[in-house]
Amino acid sequence: MYYSKMLIPTIRETPQEAEAISHKLMLKAGLIRRLASGIYIFLPLGYKALRNIEKIIREEMENKGALELFMPALIPKELLEESGRWDVFGPEMFRLKNREDRDFCLGPTHEESFTVTARNEIKSVKNLPLTLYQIQTKFRDELRPRFGIIRCREFMMKDAYSFDRDESGLDKSYNDMHDAYCDIFRRCGLEIVIADADSGAMGGSGSQEFMVLNDIGEDKIVKCTSCSYTANLEKAEIIVKDDLSCDNTLLDKELIHTPNVRTIDELCAFLGCSSSNFAKTLILTADSEPVMAVIKGNGELSLKKLASLLGCKELEMADDLTIRELTKAEVGFASPVGMSCKVILDNELKHMVNFVTGANRTDYHYKNVNLRDFSNYSFGDIRVISESDVCPKCGKSIKISNTVEVGHIFKLGDKYSKALECMYTDESGIRKPMIMGCYGIGLGRTLAAVIEQYNDEKGIIWPMEVAPYKVYILPTLVNDSLIYDMAVKMHNELVKKGIDVILDDRDERPGVKFNDADLLGIPLRVTVGRNAKDGLVEFKKRDEKEASVITYEEALEKIMSLVR
């Protein structure tokens, strides 16, 4: 392909809107352009790289026997009502009505569509196991789109769904997809961390996230410094040990006046003690019912852990009016003392004595509170793990890192097949629900993650399989017939061999061309210059600093070897 015939609108200045390295480089290299907040156009070079990721995914999915189909983006409301998820997605889901006033959504995900397809088309156990997949656009109205195509409102996803007769069949399908994902990301050149994760709105018995370590990542993972334990931050278990140094003498509860003192920091200053001696009471609504969650004052509540423990569909922080009605006090003075609503205490409170809580009375707190002062409570692991905690598997230290999620696999079980009556008939004629798995990869995120991992101060450094073009041929003088004819000859020979090539035929200074070649990150560069008269060219790999002068024929052989 001749550069002069291509659309590669490179820019020199770093766009102000861009925060992430990948976002900056994709804009500068002319891979994408912003159409609206969280909505991007893939220009030809960016789309070609995206299609290369599609190609890798298709090959690895088909290696595992998965069959590709294509679902509509529009999903009728009735289908999501059958599964009970029409209201679960909340404001993230794009909702619309047709001219007949019928409700639809733009698919944020496609569990229901795939399940209904299996329900309608699979009747017998003879049709199982079966894995179906698609590569299609998804829509989610993100509250705060960020980092270009890493968090956006319209994006490409590969989603697959397996259908099996039992849990052992699901285990095999799940492991097949796990292996396929490892191969996909390896071929994309990504270093992946696999973490145990929360299933969230997808439901099911378990899931794993495929993560790329990166400081801009909005997800966090916990990794043991000694063993193999890895988990999503909000999924990671906390092991609570007895504090043998603690004085277990229980004191009598005492009401103290704390005027204008509401926050933990203010209480610490007022009482002259540590936040670890406070029990922080948070009030939430779980499926519209109030619940109190109590954790140590220096801890952070995990909404995902609490939602999983309660088994609720919706969980959110209570508004000020709900808090006032429940506690009969202003916000900031809540306590489980004397409360009849559901109370969940974090496991750490099992070993706390003589601690401080609110008093359900404005400008007052209790000190020397103990578990005997609560009448209606249960325990659970509801706190977010911190680096001061230890690995739940081996007890050694842990490290918390920012990551970008590029893939997620779920064991759904019969959650959707029961709700949508997706059944098969076994050998005995008995109707049973199919056991399902769900497997997703964000293509745009994967592309951005590749650029985040492979770049330098000059631009992108594409891994070979993802690179939109494999070779960049750079004639230093297009008006010199000897130089230009050799460049054209090499271009034509490589194209005949099926190699994607850019021939920079612009009448520009060599420095401009070299800068663009480095910015675009094409893996191999061949410079045809003054040595053309001797049959020599300059050969350079994008990820290496030094170039070498070799013969024309050697350059062709090297290119074929490296590309194939």
Phi, psi and omega in degrees: 000133180274130183306320183295341180262359185259162174255096179230079185279074179291151176230149185272321184277145177285123181298137181295330184290343189269132176253311183283150178303315181299320180296314179301311185289326179292326176287314182295323182275000178072034178273325183220162170218143182281129176262321176202174181302119179077011182230123188233145171269131171270113176284169191309316182293318179293320181291325179294321176295320178298320179294329176293323175294319175304315182299315178299314181298313181301316182296317182285326176294317180290332174299333179262010176081013179284146183249133183270138171220189182216124182261153173294147175285329178280128179236128180290146181305321185302326183292318179285336174291325177301320181272353180081020186249002181301322181265346184293320184291336177064213187288350178291339185270128176286120181246147180206165177239146174271183184294344178266011179066027177268139184276137175223169168226158169274121192306116171280339179192171192228030179304312185296317183297317178292320182296317179294323177298315178295320179300320184279332189252338181255121182245327189243157175299338180296338180273359183250150000281161179212135175237125179245147177213164175214161169239113193207164181280137174242158184228124176219125184278076182302137179296321184220083177300139183213159170060040177066237185273007177285317176228099184223179188263341177224127187206158179271136178224142166264117174237135181233153181221128178256146179233121182229168181276336183205179184294325179294324175295319177299319180302318180292315179299317180298315180294324176298316180291323175303313180294320179298318179296319178300319180290320179300309184288329175297315180294332176282354178084013185269139171271115189251141168248130181257122186237140171297140189221167174276140183281343175058219183292345181286332181076187178102177189271343182184161179201161176225143178254142174257113191241149173246124179295127180195137184296334181279350185300138179269349172268154177232144176238154176252127181230130178290141178280353184241311184253191186273001185300127177217132181208155171301145185307314184278351177267332188303131181284152177243125177266120181260123179255150176296137175270096185291342181276354186284138174279115186268015177289118183275127179260165180282139178300139184225130178276128180234144181277124182230071184298131177060024179247112184235324185270163179299317181298319179295322178293320178301315180294319183292317184264350178066041179220180186273153178295339179290349178264007179254145170253110184274125182256120179247136181252129181230170171243125179248111187049046175076358179260136180289144176216142177257131175245128186238124179227168175300150184299335181264011182256174178235130180289135173264109179296324181293317178297316182295316179298319179295319179295319181281338183068031183265159177274323181233134178219125180211159178294139181290149176280170185300322181296316179299319181295316180296318181294324183284316187263347185061029180215168175291162179297135178111000183232023184287151179203148174282353181297122177076009183267144180257351179287172179294131181235126177246119178260135174296150183304332180298333182289346176302329187249009178268140176227150174053050182260175184253137172223174169293176183236010185053037181208126184302132178070023178223147173227162171257142166241164184061040176277143177223168185302331180296345181274356178255143183251338187217096184205163172217164184255157175189162175276098186236011181258150173283132182295153177228169182290351174278348175278177181240164178299129180289347182268316185236352177083006180270180184289159181235161176232137179252129184229149173282143181217161170249125178279126178247343179207156181209132178237142186230144165263103184279334184067227182252017182307311183271326182293325176289314182297325184253010177054048177270095191241159170229162179255124181278184185298336181267004180082012181269135179277128181224150178286141174290148179259124193246154169231157182224139190216117185236145172227130174273114184291315179297318178298320179297317178299313179296321180296324177299314181292323176300323183276330185239094177197165170217191184294345182266336181155206182283152171231091187289136163295150189303316187289334182268335185307132180296324173228150185266329187229138176242111179263125188236095172283127184289330179226107182284346179272354176268112187299323180297313180294311185294319181296322177294320179297316179296319179300315179296317178304310184295320180295318180291320178299319178298331180272005177083020180265133177283121188228142168251127172255113182279089184268015181287145175273072181237163175298145180306323181300320178297316181294317179299318179297317179293321179299317179292319180299315182289334172077020180301132191301323185237135178235131175243118178258123177255115184222219188295341179279000181300328181297336179260009180075022183247150176226165176259126183246134180213136171272141184299329183269009177240150183280322188265144173258160178234146177263119183223172180285160177307312183294321178296322179297316178300315181296318181295318179299312181299319180296314184288323182285318183284000000 
